């Protein structure tokens, strides 16, 4: 023991001795000692990074056990070699390998951490978040909410009662005072009350600002926001089921908003994705946003006929329930994405290739830039061009019907690019583009279980698509917002119930485990569209 300690002290002394004071033998010994110190330091760094990487990877719970075991064995063997090599002439290779392993594992740790953070941010949303602006006239002296404690407040009790009253309740608590409030049945009377001084403050859920701005072109210039109240309300969490062996369905809602995604607002994209994990089949069914159907608001407004897109104003659960009743199915989860998220993920992937059924140029109402699309493959579409492809309807003879099909083609393009090597080089950017701009009711454990099963079984998913049709018809007055001037005569489309029944049939085939091609299956049938009554 004493001899070992003496050697250690001697080695340390030699390591810090100037080479100029050493003989040839001492210089060689010092060099060998320095090489060992550098080598073991690199190996120690590799071991530390390895432990961090495995801790993060096991916590994420995405990689199948057999791959985890293989990875651990490989890492242990490499570490053992790197250690042993420091006592041989191959020490330089051990150092190089330890250095590069540390870099690879550190990069992997960053990727795993970003994945876990992203899943935590978008998953298991059991609250509906809204942001209510507290608004006064531009000429008002108030600059913060506390300045309005003696003001009269107004809000729209017809459209946004629960959220507005929750915001007012928070202000009451903060100011330790009960505010004077007045209710109005529509945006027109509410804003006019602010303009003429009947109330001095109004509460506006930012989801509905576009509606107000449509009625009052001068609203932005004549008013100012003096504060914002975040309102969170509990929603029913989706049922938990074994998604590895049992079929399940997800409602995908795409909102026309930019910035951070919220759980309420108009849905321009309405897709039901039915999965059968046992035979790797997916069916995407698109429903036109202007479908005039029974809307299940899940609120005091009850069930009323209106445009499908208006269901989103009452939260994702309202849209999910509306479509579940239209097709007579159970929908297990929802996924919501906004314009920012859609463009961000496409740009993060370096653009996508989109197959188009028709040649067209986008309308000026769709995008500022005019994009040209040809029949067949349209390569390297960036986020803005992809969004324009998904939004265009004005230049199609069948309008919303073609738009719905285009949205599924864009999803196919995203899935294809996500399965390519581009996902590796752009992984961090893809994760950043998803976080904050996507949200889902699917629990994190369920998402990781799907990912783990996909990695465990290399069988590719067979993605099939179907879009239900719509008929043009007379304009209708909104039953959800009967007092809104802009919705007195709104453009709607009427369901083709024959195509809806076909969609039901296709969904049933997926759930029952049938393996088929939609086009071939439909080609074997004779159809005669029936006009909705």
C-alpha positions as CSV (number, residue, x, y, z in Angstrom):
1,X,0.0,0.0,0.0
2,X,2.8,2.4,0.9
3,X,4.7,1.5,-2.2
4,X,1.6,2.2,-4.3
5,X,1.1,5.6,-2.7
6,X,4.7,6.3,-3.2
7,X,4.4,5.5,-6.9
8,X,1.3,7.8,-7.2
9,X,3.2,10.7,-5.6
10,X,6.2,10.0,-7.9
11,X,4.0,10.0,-11.0
12,X,2.3,13.2,-10.0
13,X,5.7,14.8,-9.3
14,X,7.0,13.6,-12.7
15,X,3.9,14.9,-14.5
16,X,4.5,18.4,-13.3
17,X,8.3,18.4,-13.7
18,X,9.7,20.5,-16.5
19,X,11.0,18.5,-19.4
20,X,14.2,20.5,-19.5
21,X,15.2,19.2,-16.1
22,X,14.6,15.5,-17.1
23,X,16.8,13.1,-18.9
24,X,15.8,11.1,-22.0
25,X,14.3,8.3,-19.9
26,X,12.4,10.8,-17.7
27,X,11.0,12.6,-20.8
28,X,9.7,9.3,-22.2
29,X,8.2,8.3,-18.9
30,X,6.5,11.7,-18.6
31,X,5.1,11.5,-22.1
32,X,3.7,8.0,-21.4
33,X,2.2,9.2,-18.2
34,X,0.7,12.3,-19.9
35,X,-0.8,10.1,-22.6
36,X,-2.4,7.9,-20.0
37,X,-3.9,10.9,-18.1
38,X,-5.3,12.4,-21.3
39,X,-6.7,9.0,-22.4
40,X,-8.3,8.2,-19.0
41,X,-9.8,11.7,-18.9
42,X,-11.4,11.2,-22.3
43,X,-12.7,7.8,-21.2
44,X,-14.1,9.3,-18.0
45,X,-15.8,12.0,-20.0
46,X,-17.3,9.3,-22.3
47,X,-18.5,7.3,-19.3
48,X,-20.2,10.4,-17.8
49,X,-21.9,11.4,-21.1
50,X,-22.9,7.8,-21.5
51,X,-24.6,7.7,-18.1
52,X,-26.5,10.9,-18.9
53,X,-27.5,9.7,-22.3
54,X,-28.9,6.4,-21.0
55,X,-30.7,8.1,-18.1
56,X,-32.5,10.4,-20.5
57,X,-33.2,7.6,-23.0
58,X,-34.6,5.3,-20.3
59,X,-36.7,8.2,-19.0
60,X,-38.1,8.9,-22.5
61,X,-39.2,5.2,-22.8
62,X,-39.4,5.2,-26.6
63,X,-36.7,2.7,-27.6
64,X,-37.7,-1.1,-27.4
65,X,-35.9,-3.1,-24.7
66,X,-34.0,-5.3,-27.2
67,X,-32.4,-2.2,-28.7
68,X,-31.6,-0.8,-25.3
69,X,-29.9,-4.0,-24.3
70,X,-27.9,-4.0,-27.6
71,X,-26.9,-0.4,-27.1
72,X,-25.7,-1.0,-23.5
73,X,-23.6,-4.0,-24.6
74,X,-22.0,-2.0,-27.5
75,X,-21.3,1.0,-25.2
76,X,-19.7,-1.3,-22.5
77,X,-17.5,-3.0,-25.1
78,X,-16.4,0.3,-26.6
79,X,-15.6,1.7,-23.1
80,X,-13.7,-1.5,-22.2
81,X,-11.6,-1.2,-25.3
82,X,-10.9,2.5,-24.7
83,X,-9.7,1.7,-21.2
84,X,-7.6,-1.3,-22.2
85,X,-6.1,0.6,-25.2
86,X,-4.4,3.1,-22.8
87,X,-2.0,0.3,-21.7
88,X,-1.0,-0.6,-25.3
89,X,0.4,1.0,-28.5
90,X,-3.3,1.4,-29.7
91,X,-3.9,4.1,-27.1
92,X,-4.2,6.8,-29.7
93,X,-7.2,5.0,-31.3
94,X,-8.8,4.6,-27.9
95,X,-8.5,8.4,-27.3
96,X,-10.0,9.2,-30.7
97,X,-12.8,6.8,-30.2
98,X,-13.6,8.1,-26.7
99,X,-13.6,11.7,-28.0
100,X,-16.0,10.9,-30.9
101,X,-18.2,8.8,-28.7
102,X,-18.5,11.7,-26.2
103,X,-19.6,14.0,-29.1
104,X,-22.0,11.5,-30.5
105,X,-23.6,10.7,-27.1
106,X,-23.7,14.4,-26.1
107,X,-25.6,15.1,-29.4
108,X,-27.8,12.2,-28.7
109,X,-28.6,13.5,-25.2
110,X,-29.6,16.8,-26.7
111,X,-31.9,15.1,-29.2
112,X,-33.5,12.9,-26.5
113,X,-34.0,15.9,-24.1
114,X,-35.6,17.9,-26.9
115,X,-37.9,15.0,-27.7
116,X,-39.0,14.6,-24.1
117,X,-39.5,18.3,-23.7
118,X,-41.6,18.5,-26.9
119,X,-43.8,15.5,-25.9
120,X,-44.3,17.1,-22.5
121,X,-45.4,20.4,-24.0
122,X,-47.8,19.0,-26.6
123,X,-49.3,16.0,-24.8
124,X,-52.0,15.2,-22.4
125,X,-53.7,18.6,-22.6
126,X,-56.5,18.4,-20.1
127,X,-57.0,22.2,-19.9
128,X,-58.4,24.6,-22.4
129,X,-56.4,27.8,-22.4
130,X,-57.8,31.1,-23.6
131,X,-56.4,34.6,-23.4
132,X,-58.8,37.5,-22.7
133,X,-57.7,41.0,-23.4
134,X,-58.9,43.9,-21.2
135,X,-59.7,46.7,-23.6
136,X,-60.5,50.4,-23.3
137,X,-60.7,53.2,-25.8
138,X,-57.4,54.7,-27.0
139,X,-58.3,58.0,-25.4
140,X,-58.8,56.5,-22.0
141,X,-56.3,57.4,-19.3
142,X,-56.2,53.8,-18.0
143,X,-52.9,52.0,-18.8
144,X,-53.2,48.9,-16.6
145,X,-56.0,46.8,-15.2
146,X,-55.7,48.3,-11.7
147,X,-56.7,51.7,-13.2
148,X,-60.1,50.3,-14.1
149,X,-61.3,49.2,-10.6
150,X,-64.1,51.8,-10.7
151,X,-65.0,51.2,-14.4
152,X,-68.0,49.4,-15.8
153,X,-67.1,46.2,-17.7
154,X,-68.9,44.6,-20.6
155,X,-68.7,41.2,-22.2
156,X,-70.4,39.0,-24.8
157,X,-72.5,36.5,-22.8
158,X,-73.9,34.8,-25.9
159,X,-70.5,33.7,-27.4
160,X,-68.0,33.6,-24.5
161,X,-69.8,33.8,-21.2
162,X,-67.8,31.2,-19.2
163,X,-64.4,32.4,-20.3
164,X,-65.2,36.1,-19.8
165,X,-66.7,35.6,-16.4
166,X,-63.7,33.6,-15.3
167,X,-61.4,36.5,-16.4
168,X,-63.6,39.0,-14.5
169,X,-63.5,36.7,-11.5
170,X,-59.7,36.8,-11.6
171,X,-59.7,40.6,-11.8
172,X,-62.1,40.8,-8.8
173,X,-59.7,38.7,-6.8
174,X,-56.7,40.7,-7.8
175,X,-58.3,44.0,-7.1
176,X,-60.2,42.8,-4.0
177,X,-63.4,44.3,-5.4
178,X,-66.5,43.2,-7.2
179,X,-66.6,44.9,-10.6
180,X,-69.7,46.4,-12.2
181,X,-70.5,44.3,-15.3
182,X,-73.0,44.4,-18.2
183,X,-73.7,41.6,-20.6
184,X,-74.4,41.9,-24.4
185,X,-75.8,39.4,-26.8
186,X,-73.5,40.1,-29.7
187,X,-70.2,41.8,-30.6
188,X,-72.0,44.6,-32.4
189,X,-73.8,45.8,-29.3
190,X,-70.8,45.2,-27.0
191,X,-68.4,47.3,-29.1
192,X,-70.9,50.1,-29.6
193,X,-71.4,50.2,-25.8
194,X,-67.7,50.8,-25.5
195,X,-67.6,53.4,-28.2
196,X,-70.5,55.4,-26.8
197,X,-69.3,55.1,-23.2
198,X,-72.1,52.8,-21.8
199,X,-69.2,50.7,-20.6
200,X,-65.6,51.8,-20.2
201,X,-63.9,48.3,-20.5
202,X,-64.7,45.2,-22.5
203,X,-63.4,41.7,-22.1
204,X,-62.4,40.1,-25.4
205,X,-61.2,36.5,-25.8
206,X,-58.5,36.9,-28.5
207,X,-60.0,34.0,-30.4
208,X,-62.8,36.2,-31.4
209,X,-60.8,39.3,-32.4
210,X,-61.1,38.5,-36.1
211,X,-64.9,38.5,-35.8
212,X,-64.9,41.9,-34.1
213,X,-62.4,43.3,-36.6
214,X,-64.7,42.2,-39.4
215,X,-67.6,44.2,-38.0
216,X,-65.6,47.2,-36.8
217,X,-62.8,48.1,-39.2
218,X,-61.6,50.9,-36.8
219,X,-61.5,48.6,-33.7
220,X,-57.7,48.2,-33.6
221,X,-57.1,52.0,-34.0
222,X,-59.8,53.1,-31.6
223,X,-58.9,50.7,-28.7
224,X,-55.9,49.6,-26.7
225,X,-55.2,46.5,-24.6
226,X,-54.3,47.3,-21.0
227,X,-53.9,43.8,-19.8
228,X,-54.3,40.1,-20.6
229,X,-55.9,37.4,-18.4
230,X,-55.0,33.8,-19.0
231,X,-58.0,31.5,-18.4
232,X,-57.7,27.8,-18.1
233,X,-60.7,25.5,-17.9
234,X,-60.6,21.8,-17.4
235,X,-61.7,19.5,-20.2
236,X,-62.5,15.8,-20.1
237,X,-59.3,13.8,-20.8
238,X,-59.5,11.2,-23.6
239,X,-60.0,7.6,-22.5
240,X,-56.9,5.5,-22.1
241,X,-56.8,2.4,-24.2
242,X,-54.2,-0.1,-25.4
243,X,-53.2,1.6,-28.7
244,X,-50.6,-1.1,-29.4
245,X,-53.1,-3.8,-30.2
246,X,-56.5,-2.0,-30.5
247,X,-57.7,0.4,-33.2
248,X,-58.0,4.0,-32.3
249,X,-59.0,7.3,-33.9
250,X,-57.5,10.8,-33.7
251,X,-59.2,14.0,-34.7
252,X,-56.7,16.4,-36.4
253,X,-57.8,20.0,-36.3
254,X,-55.9,22.7,-38.1
255,X,-56.6,26.3,-37.0
256,X,-56.1,29.5,-39.1
257,X,-54.1,31.1,-36.2
258,X,-50.4,32.1,-36.0
259,X,-48.2,32.0,-32.9
260,X,-48.7,29.7,-30.0
261,X,-51.5,27.2,-30.5
262,X,-54.6,27.4,-28.3
263,X,-57.4,24.9,-27.7
264,X,-60.2,27.0,-29.2
265,X,-60.8,28.8,-32.4
266,X,-61.9,28.1,-36.0
267,X,-60.7,24.8,-37.5
268,X,-60.0,25.1,-41.2
269,X,-58.7,21.5,-41.3
270,X,-60.9,18.6,-40.1
271,X,-59.4,15.2,-40.5
272,X,-60.2,11.9,-38.7
273,X,-57.3,9.5,-38.7
274,X,-58.3,5.9,-37.9
275,X,-55.4,3.6,-37.0
276,X,-55.1,-0.2,-36.9
277,X,-51.7,-0.9,-35.3
278,X,-51.9,-4.7,-35.8
279,X,-51.9,-4.5,-39.6
280,X,-50.3,-1.0,-39.9
281,X,-53.3,0.6,-41.7
282,X,-54.2,4.3,-41.4
283,X,-57.2,6.0,-43.0
284,X,-57.4,9.8,-43.2
285,X,-60.9,11.1,-43.7
286,X,-61.3,14.8,-44.5
287,X,-64.5,16.8,-43.8
288,X,-65.1,20.2,-45.3
289,X,-64.9,23.2,-42.9
290,X,-68.2,24.7,-44.2
291,X,-70.3,21.6,-43.7
292,X,-73.7,22.7,-42.3
293,X,-74.4,20.1,-39.7
294,X,-75.4,19.7,-36.0
295,X,-72.7,21.3,-33.9
296,X,-72.3,19.9,-30.4
297,X,-71.1,23.0,-28.5
298,X,-70.8,21.2,-25.1
299,X,-72.0,24.5,-23.6
300,X,-75.2,26.4,-22.8
301,X,-75.8,26.8,-26.5
302,X,-76.5,23.1,-26.8
303,X,-76.7,21.5,-30.2
304,X,-77.4,23.7,-33.2
305,X,-77.0,23.5,-36.9
306,X,-74.1,25.6,-38.1
307,X,-70.8,25.5,-40.0
308,X,-68.4,22.8,-38.8
309,X,-65.6,25.3,-38.4
310,X,-67.6,27.2,-35.7
311,X,-67.4,24.1,-33.5
312,X,-63.8,25.0,-32.8
313,X,-64.8,28.2,-31.0
314,X,-66.1,26.0,-28.2
315,X,-62.9,24.0,-27.9
316,X,-61.4,20.9,-29.4
317,X,-63.7,18.6,-27.5
318,X,-66.7,20.3,-29.2
319,X,-65.2,19.7,-32.7
320,X,-64.3,16.1,-31.8
321,X,-67.8,15.4,-30.4
322,X,-69.5,17.0,-33.5
323,X,-67.5,14.8,-35.9
324,X,-67.9,11.7,-33.7
325,X,-71.7,12.1,-34.0
326,X,-71.6,12.9,-37.7
327,X,-69.9,9.6,-38.4
328,X,-71.3,7.6,-35.6
329,X,-67.9,6.6,-34.2
330,X,-65.7,7.0,-31.1
331,X,-62.8,9.4,-31.5
332,X,-60.2,8.7,-28.8
333,X,-57.9,11.8,-29.0
334,X,-57.4,15.1,-30.7
335,X,-54.4,16.8,-32.2
336,X,-54.3,20.5,-33.0
337,X,-51.9,22.4,-35.2
338,X,-51.9,26.1,-36.3
339,X,-50.5,27.8,-39.3
340,X,-47.2,28.6,-37.6
341,X,-46.7,24.9,-36.7
342,X,-47.6,23.7,-40.1
343,X,-45.2,26.0,-41.8
344,X,-42.5,25.5,-39.2
345,X,-42.4,21.7,-39.4
346,X,-42.2,21.8,-43.3
347,X,-39.4,24.4,-43.2
348,X,-37.6,22.4,-40.4
349,X,-37.7,19.3,-42.7
350,X,-36.1,21.4,-45.5
351,X,-39.3,21.4,-47.6
352,X,-41.5,18.6,-48.8
353,X,-42.7,17.1,-52.1
354,X,-46.4,17.3,-52.7
355,X,-48.4,15.3,-55.3
356,X,-51.3,17.4,-56.7
357,X,-54.3,16.0,-58.5
358,X,-54.9,19.2,-60.4
359,X,-52.9,22.1,-61.8
360,X,-53.7,25.5,-60.3
361,X,-52.5,28.9,-59.2
362,X,-53.3,30.1,-55.7
363,X,-55.9,32.9,-55.3
364,X,-54.9,36.2,-53.8
365,X,-57.1,35.6,-50.8
366,X,-55.1,32.4,-50.1
367,X,-51.6,33.8,-50.1
368,X,-49.8,37.0,-50.9
369,X,-47.4,35.1,-53.2
370,X,-49.0,33.4,-56.2
371,X,-47.9,29.8,-56.2
372,X,-48.2,27.5,-59.3
373,X,-48.9,23.8,-58.8
374,X,-48.7,21.3,-61.5
375,X,-50.3,17.9,-61.8
376,X,-48.1,15.3,-60.2
377,X,-45.0,15.9,-58.1
378,X,-44.3,19.5,-56.9
379,X,-40.9,19.3,-55.3
380,X,-39.3,21.2,-52.5
381,X,-42.4,23.1,-51.3
382,X,-41.5,25.3,-48.3
383,X,-43.8,26.0,-45.4
384,X,-45.6,29.0,-46.9
385,X,-46.1,27.2,-50.3
386,X,-47.4,24.1,-48.5
387,X,-49.8,26.2,-46.4
388,X,-51.1,27.9,-49.6
389,X,-51.6,24.4,-51.1
390,X,-53.7,23.3,-48.1
391,X,-55.7,26.5,-47.9
392,X,-56.6,27.1,-51.6
393,X,-60.3,26.5,-52.6
394,X,-61.3,29.6,-54.6
395,X,-59.8,28.3,-57.9
396,X,-61.3,24.8,-57.7
397,X,-64.7,23.9,-59.3
398,X,-65.5,21.8,-56.3
399,X,-63.9,24.2,-53.7
400,X,-63.8,22.6,-50.3
401,X,-63.9,19.1,-51.6
402,X,-60.5,19.6,-53.4
403,X,-59.1,21.5,-50.5
404,X,-59.8,18.6,-48.2
405,X,-58.0,16.2,-50.6
406,X,-55.1,18.6,-50.9
407,X,-54.6,18.6,-47.1
408,X,-54.2,14.9,-47.0
409,X,-51.7,15.0,-49.9
410,X,-49.7,17.5,-47.8
411,X,-49.8,15.2,-44.8
412,X,-48.5,12.4,-47.0
413,X,-45.6,14.7,-48.0
414,X,-44.7,15.5,-44.4
415,X,-44.8,11.8,-43.4
416,X,-42.6,10.8,-46.3
417,X,-40.0,13.5,-45.5
418,X,-40.1,12.6,-41.8
419,X,-39.2,9.0,-42.7
420,X,-36.2,10.2,-44.8
421,X,-32.6,10.9,-43.6
422,X,-33.6,14.6,-43.5
423,X,-35.1,14.0,-40.1
424,X,-31.7,13.2,-38.6
425,X,-30.0,16.4,-39.9
426,X,-32.9,18.6,-39.0
427,X,-34.1,16.8,-35.8
428,X,-33.6,19.7,-33.4
429,X,-35.4,22.2,-35.7
430,X,-38.3,19.8,-36.2
431,X,-38.7,19.4,-32.4
432,X,-38.6,23.2,-31.9
433,X,-41.2,23.6,-34.7
434,X,-43.6,21.2,-33.0
435,X,-43.3,22.4,-29.4
436,X,-45.7,25.3,-28.8
437,X,-47.5,24.9,-32.1
438,X,-49.1,21.5,-31.6
439,X,-51.2,20.2,-28.8
440,X,-52.9,16.8,-28.2
441,X,-55.1,15.2,-25.7
442,X,-53.1,12.0,-26.1
443,X,-51.1,11.3,-22.9
444,X,-47.3,11.3,-23.1
445,X,-47.1,7.6,-22.2
446,X,-49.4,6.8,-25.0
447,X,-47.3,8.7,-27.6
448,X,-44.1,7.0,-26.4
449,X,-45.8,3.6,-26.6
450,X,-46.8,4.3,-30.2
451,X,-43.2,5.4,-31.0
452,X,-41.7,2.3,-29.3
453,X,-44.1,0.0,-31.1
454,X,-43.2,1.6,-34.4
455,X,-39.5,1.1,-33.8
456,X,-40.0,-2.4,-32.6
457,X,-41.9,-3.3,-35.8
458,X,-40.3,-2.1,-39.0
459,X,-43.4,-2.7,-41.1
460,X,-44.4,0.5,-42.9
461,X,-47.7,2.1,-42.2
462,X,-50.1,2.0,-45.2
463,X,-51.7,5.4,-45.3
464,X,-55.1,5.6,-47.2
465,X,-57.1,8.8,-47.8
466,X,-60.7,9.6,-48.4
467,X,-62.6,13.0,-48.5
468,X,-66.3,13.2,-48.0
469,X,-68.1,15.4,-50.6
470,X,-70.3,18.5,-50.2
471,X,-73.0,20.2,-52.2
472,X,-73.4,23.9,-52.8
473,X,-76.7,25.3,-51.6
474,X,-78.4,28.5,-50.3
475,X,-76.7,30.7,-47.8
476,X,-77.8,30.3,-44.2
477,X,-78.0,32.4,-41.1
478,X,-75.8,31.2,-38.2
479,X,-77.7,29.5,-35.4
480,X,-74.8,29.8,-33.0
481,X,-74.3,33.6,-33.6
482,X,-77.7,34.8,-34.9
483,X,-77.1,38.4,-34.0
484,X,-73.7,38.7,-35.8
485,X,-74.2,40.9,-38.9
486,X,-71.5,39.1,-40.9
487,X,-73.2,35.8,-40.3
488,X,-76.7,36.6,-41.3
489,X,-76.1,35.1,-44.7
490,X,-73.0,32.8,-44.5
491,X,-71.8,30.5,-47.3
492,X,-72.2,26.9,-46.3
493,X,-72.0,23.5,-48.0
494,X,-74.3,20.6,-47.5
495,X,-73.2,17.1,-46.7
496,X,-73.3,14.3,-49.3
497,X,-74.6,11.6,-47.0
498,X,-73.7,8.9,-49.5
499,X,-70.0,9.8,-49.2
500,X,-70.4,10.1,-45.4
501,X,-71.7,6.5,-45.4
502,X,-68.8,5.4,-47.5
503,X,-66.4,7.0,-45.0
504,X,-68.2,5.2,-42.2
505,X,-67.7,1.9,-44.1
506,X,-64.0,2.6,-44.7
507,X,-63.4,3.4,-41.1
508,X,-65.2,0.2,-40.1
509,X,-63.0,-1.8,-42.4
510,X,-59.9,-0.3,-40.9
511,X,-61.1,-1.1,-37.3
512,X,-62.0,-4.6,-38.4
513,X,-58.5,-5.3,-39.7
514,X,-59.2,-5.4,-43.4
515,X,-56.2,-4.6,-45.6
516,X,-57.3,-2.7,-48.7
517,X,-56.6,0.1,-51.1
518,X,-59.2,2.9,-51.0
519,X,-59.1,3.6,-54.7
520,X,-59.4,0.0,-55.7
521,X,-62.2,-0.6,-53.2
522,X,-64.2,2.4,-54.4
523,X,-63.6,1.4,-58.0
524,X,-65.3,-1.9,-57.3
525,X,-68.4,0.0,-56.1
526,X,-71.1,1.9,-58.1
527,X,-72.1,5.1,-56.5
528,X,-74.9,7.6,-57.2
529,X,-74.5,10.7,-54.9
530,X,-77.5,11.6,-52.9
531,X,-78.4,15.3,-52.2
532,X,-78.6,16.1,-48.6
533,X,-82.0,17.2,-47.4
